[in-house]
Amino acid sequence: MKMLSQHIIDQLQSYDFDRLARKESDGRRRLRLIALAHLKEGKSCSEVGDALRVSRHAVMRWVQWFLAGGVARLAGMPHDWSTQRLAKAQEEAFRQAVEQLQRERGGGRVRGEDIRQLLARQFDVAYSLNGVYDLMKRLGMVWISARAVSPYADPVAQAEFKKKLRPQSPANAAARHCA
């Protein structure tokens, strides 16, 4: 089983993780502090993971968090995504931008990816594709637009075609085929 490098163990030595864990009220953070206490004693990430019933990858992630930000970082991942949301004040401008994008499209549909790029470019917010769909739903917008009318379409010919497509009853259709 691979042990942590001496450099990492040296960084752990200046902390009393057992004492910090006893004072910690948050269970997840307490578990992370206990894991670091075990690592400080020289156990491997696999041994610590087995003892705490978590994966060794979780233990390695906690070590990375500790190395990046100290004990304070063990609270977990910062929720940067929450600051990446479209501001309420920008919602109407966003709605108009999507409608303008559809008008400029000329043909085809505005896709979720197109809207994601619009958000990044014009509003400086990063959304995932699912986030775009959630935003559109929250704003009461349909993200799939109607298909554009072909420039070669002939409305008169289409109307004539539809007139000839009268629904037939099954009896009339059978009589026509038997005659």
C-alpha positions in Angstrom: 0.0 0.0 0.0 1.4 3.4 -1.0 2.0 5.8 1.8 1.9 9.6 1.5 5.1 11.4 0.5 7.2 12.7 3.4 6.5 16.2 2.2 2.8 15.8 2.8 3.3 14.0 6.2 5.5 16.9 7.3 2.7 19.4 6.5 0.3 17.3 8.6 2.6 17.2 11.6 1.9 20.8 12.8 -1.8 20.1 13.4 -3.6 18.2 16.2 -6.4 16.7 14.1 -7.8 14.6 17.0 -8.4 17.8 19.1 -9.8 19.6 16.0 -12.1 16.7 15.3 -13.5 16.6 18.9 -14.4 20.3 18.6 -15.9 20.0 15.2 -19.8 20.0 15.1 -20.1 19.2 11.4 -20.0 15.4 10.9 -18.5 15.5 7.4 -15.7 17.8 8.4 -15.1 15.8 11.6 -14.7 12.6 9.4 -12.1 14.5 7.2 -10.2 15.6 10.3 -10.1 12.0 11.6 -8.9 10.8 8.2 -6.0 13.3 8.3 -5.2 12.2 11.9 -4.8 8.6 10.7 -2.7 9.8 7.7 -0.5 11.8 10.1 0.1 8.5 12.0 1.5 6.9 8.8 -1.5 5.0 7.5 -2.1 4.7 3.8 -5.1 6.3 2.1 -6.6 2.8 1.5 -6.2 1.9 5.2 -7.9 5.1 6.2 -10.6 4.7 3.7 -11.3 1.1 4.9 -11.3 2.2 8.5 -13.7 5.1 7.9 -15.8 3.3 5.3 -15.1 5.7 2.5 -13.2 5.3 -0.7 -9.5 5.9 -0.8 -10.2 8.5 -3.5 -12.3 10.5 -1.1 -9.4 10.4 1.4 -7.0 11.5 -1.4 -9.4 14.3 -2.3 -9.4 15.5 1.3 -5.6 15.5 1.4 -5.7 17.7 -1.8 -8.2 20.1 -0.2 -6.0 20.3 2.9 -2.9 21.0 0.9 -4.7 23.7 -1.2 -6.4 25.5 1.7 -5.5 24.2 5.1 -8.0 23.0 7.7 -10.5 25.6 6.6 -10.7 24.1 3.2 -12.0 20.8 4.6 -15.5 22.2 4.8 -15.9 21.0 1.3 -16.0 22.4 -2.2 -16.9 26.0 -2.6 -20.1 26.5 -4.5 -18.7 28.7 -7.2 -21.7 27.7 -9.4 -24.1 29.6 -7.2 -22.3 32.9 -8.2 -22.6 31.9 -11.8 -26.3 32.4 -12.0 -28.1 34.9 -14.2 -29.1 37.9 -12.1 -32.8 38.6 -11.7 -32.3 42.0 -13.2 -30.9 40.4 -16.4 -33.7 38.0 -16.9 -35.7 40.2 -19.3 -32.6 41.2 -21.3 -31.8 37.4 -21.5 -35.4 36.7 -22.8 -35.1 39.4 -25.4 -31.6 38.1 -26.4 -33.0 34.6 -27.0 -35.9 35.9 -29.1 -33.4 38.0 -31.1 -31.2 34.9 -31.6 -34.2 33.0 -33.0 -35.1 35.9 -35.4 -31.5 36.1 -36.6 -31.3 32.4 -37.1 -33.4 32.5 -40.3 -33.8 28.7 -40.5 -33.6 25.8 -38.1 -33.8 25.9 -34.3 -32.1 27.6 -31.5 -30.5 24.8 -29.6 -29.6 24.7 -25.9 -25.9 24.9 -26.8 -26.6 28.1 -28.7 -28.3 29.6 -25.6 -25.5 28.4 -23.3 -23.0 30.2 -25.6 -25.2 33.3 -25.6 -25.2 33.3 -21.7 -21.4 33.1 -21.6 -20.9 35.7 -24.3 -23.4 38.4 -23.5 -24.1 37.8 -19.7 -20.7 36.4 -18.6 -22.2 33.4 -16.8 -21.3 29.8 -17.2 -24.2 27.3 -17.4 -24.2 23.6 -18.1 -26.6 22.4 -20.8 -29.0 21.1 -18.1 -28.7 24.4 -16.3 -29.8 26.2 -19.5 -32.8 24.0 -19.8 -33.7 24.6 -16.1 -33.3 28.4 -16.6 -35.5 28.4 -19.6 -38.2 26.4 -17.8 -38.0 28.7 -14.7 -38.5 31.7 -17.0 -41.4 30.0 -18.8 -39.6 29.9 -22.1 -39.8 27.0 -24.5 -36.2 26.2 -25.6 -37.2 24.5 -28.8 -38.6 27.0 -31.2 -40.9 26.2 -34.0 -39.3 25.2 -37.3 -38.6 28.1 -39.6 -40.6 28.4 -42.8 -38.6 27.4 -45.8 -38.0 30.2 -48.3 -39.1 27.8 -51.1 -42.5 27.0 -49.4 -45.6 27.8 -51.5 -48.5 28.5 -49.1 -51.1 28.3 -51.9 -49.8 24.8 -53.0 -49.8 23.7 -49.3 -53.4 24.8 -48.9 -54.5 22.9 -52.0 -52.6 19.8 -50.9 -54.3 19.9 -47.5 -57.8 20.2 -49.1 -57.2 16.9 -51.0 -56.3 15.1 -47.8 -59.8 14.6 -46.5 -60.0 12.0 -43.9 -61.8 8.9 -45.2 -64.0 6.6 -43.2 -62.7 3.0 -43.2 -65.8 1.8 -45.1 -65.3 4.3 -48.0 -61.6 3.5 -48.2 -62.4 -0.3 -48.4 -65.1 0.3 -51.1 -62.8 2.4 -53.2 -60.0 -0.3 -53.1 -62.5 -3.1 -54.0 -64.1 -1.4 -57.0 
